Amino acid sequence: MIARRGATDLAGVLLVDKPAGPTSHDVVATFRRATGERRIGHAGTLDPMATGLLLVLVGRATRLERYLSGHDKRYDARIVFGTATDTLDADGEVTEMRPVDGALFDPVRAAGILASFVGPAQQMPPAYSAIKRGGVAAHRLARAGKEPDLEPRDIVVHEASLIAVHPDARAWDVSFSVSKGTYIRSLARDVGLAAGTVAHLGALRRTVAGAADVTDAHTIDAVTEAGTAGRLPALFTDPVALLGFPVAEVDPDSTRDGRPLPAELLPAAEGEGVAVTAGDRLIGVYRRTGSVLRAETVLDPGIDR
C-alpha cells in the first residue's frame, strides 16, 4: 500500500541490466512511477549509450549508496580508432580525424599497448561529465561552450585485456577492470593517443561492480512489472554480500538508538566498516573506533537479506 507522502515500506537493492538509450535517472524515474516509492536512487551512473549493470537502491537502501558506488568495476568496451569526438564517445560530435596504421590490429601489438595502461595512473576526466565546478556540472559548462576547469584524478587500471580486433571497423574490443572514478571514455582517448592516432569509445557494457554481476541482473520491464504487481521484494538481492564488509551478528535490542557495540564482536581493523546484522536483516553499517563499533549508517528497522 502506498503511503500518503509517496513512500512505501519497500527497502532493498536491485541489480538492473540497463539498455542503451535511457539515462540512469530515467531508470530511477520509471521505477518510482511503477512503485509509488520516491526514495529510489542508484550507485554508479551509466551514460545513456552504455548498457549493463546498474545498482538501483530502494527506500532505506538509498543510504548505502556511499558504500556501493566505491567498488572496483569491470567493463567490456569497444575502442574505435581514427576519430575523436567532443564527448569521447559515439554520441559526440567529431572533432578530429587521423590515419590509422593497419599494424595496429595485430593482436600482439594491441595487447602490448593495453598492457602499458595497467597500474596506477592519473587520468584527465572528460569535459562532458557530471563532475562539478563551482556547483555546476562540467557537461553543462561544456555544452555552453565553456572549458571546465578539471584536474587529473588518481585511478587504477587493474586489468586491460584484448578480446578481439576488428580491422574493417578500425576497432578493438577490450575488457577493463578499474577502480572507482575511472572514465572508460578517457581510457579510449588515451589508448588512441598511445597508438599514434585518435580514438573514441564506440560501445560500453558494465559487467561487474564489486560483488554484483550483470548475469544476475533484471531487465527494466521485469522490475517495472514486479513493482506494479507488488512483487518487487522478490527481486531484491542480499545487501550484505554487496557491501563486502565483515559481518557482525547481534541481538537487535543491542542496536537500539544507534548505541555503540563492543569491538570484540568482530576483530575488525581500526576504521574498518562492519555490516551489522540481526537474523535475516541488515541493521546498519558500523565502523571500528578504538574499543567499540560505532554506528555510521542506521537502517532501522533493517533491510531483508
LUMLUMLUM-173930 format. One record per residue (C-alpha): y, x, z. Coordinates in steps of 0.05 Angstrom, whole numbers, plus 5000, padded with zeros to 4 digits. Layout:
<pts>
YXZ;...
</pts>
This chain:
<pts>
500050005000;506950284981;511850375038;518850085031;522150765023;517750964966;513051375009;505551265016;500351575062;497752005005;497252745020;493653274981;493453784925;491653614853;489354114801;492153864735;490854124664;497754054633;498053964557;503454264513;509853844510;511753574578;515453984629;512554084698;517753594724;515453084672;508453124701;511153014771;515352414748;509252104715;505252144779;510951864821;511151254777;503651174780;503051224855;509750994884;509851644924;516552004919;514352644955;510952984896;512353694872;508854284842;507355014856;508755474798;512555204738;509555184668;514155184608;513654584561;509854974508;504855244559;498354904577;493454964634;493154974709;498854634747;498254534822;501353854840;502953724913;503053024941;506152755005;505753235065;502353745019;509153894988;510354325049;505054805024;509054994961;511655644992;504455895002;501155644938;506455894890;505656614913;498656754888;496657204830;495456834765;491456924702;493656714632;490956714561;496756884515;497956964441;502957514423;505957434353;508858074323;514658174275;519157624300;523557584363;526656944390;532256794439;527456454488;522056994477;517156444456;515456004397;520355464419;526355914409;530956094351;529256724311;533957294329;530657884295;525058054246;521758734237;515959014195;509159044228;504459634217;497559384196;494459914241;496959514300;490959054290;485859594303;482659354368;482460054396;489860164385;491459464412;487359574475;490860244486;497759934482;495759384531;492759894579;499660214586;502259574617;497259554674;500159714742;506659614780;513059574738;519959284735;520858704687;527258404659;526557644663;528257204603;535356954596;532256264586;529256194655;530155804719;532956394758;539656204787;546156604784;551956314824;547955684835;546955574760;540155654725;540156234676;537655784619;543755334627;548455934621;544556194560;544955514525;552455514538;552956184501;553856594564;549757204582;546357104651;547157704697;539857814711;536558404746;529658714736;524458484785;518258834813;511758584783;504558804779;500058714718;493058744747;489558674680;491358634607;485158534565;484758434490;481057804470;481957844394;486458094339;488857654281;491658074224;493257474180;497257144235;500057814259;497857644329;493657864388;490157424439;490657734508;488357564578;493457764632;492457774707;499257844741;503057794806;507757244827;514257234787;511557564724;514057254659;508857284604;514457164554;517657814577;510958174572;510257934500;517258204484;515758874517;508858944483;512258844416;517259394430;511759854454;508059724389;514159934348;516459244327;518658594360;514458014385;514657344419;509856904458;506256444409;501956054459;500356074533;494955774578;494555874653;487255914674;487456134746;492356114805;489656434868;483056084883;484555494836;481355484767;483155054707;475854874697;476454444760;482954104737;484153384716;487953104657;494552754666;491252104643;485652164694;490552274751;495151714727;489351224723;486751424792;493751364821;494850674792;488050444817;489050724887;483451244878;487751874879;484752184943;478152264905;481552774860;484653194915;482053904925;480954284990;487854565010;484755075058;480855405002;487255454960;491355775016;486756365022;488456475096;483556605152;481655945186;482155765259;478455125280;481654785340;481654155381;487153705351;490153595420;491754335426;496654305367;500953725391;508453845384;507154495346;505454865410;503155595403;495755755403;492456365435;491456915384;484357045407;482356415369;482356865308;483157625301;489057565253;493658155240;500858145264;504857695218;498757435182;498356705163;492756265191;490255595167;489155165229;484154605220;481254055263;474753775237;475753605164;483353635165;488454195154;493254135212;498254675193;499755395177;500955855236;502856585239;500657125287;506457355332;504357815387;499157475430;499956775400;499356395335;505956035324;506655405282;510355555217;508754915177;506254305214;502553775173;501653235227;497152845223;494053335175;491253355104;484053185088;479753765062;
</pts>
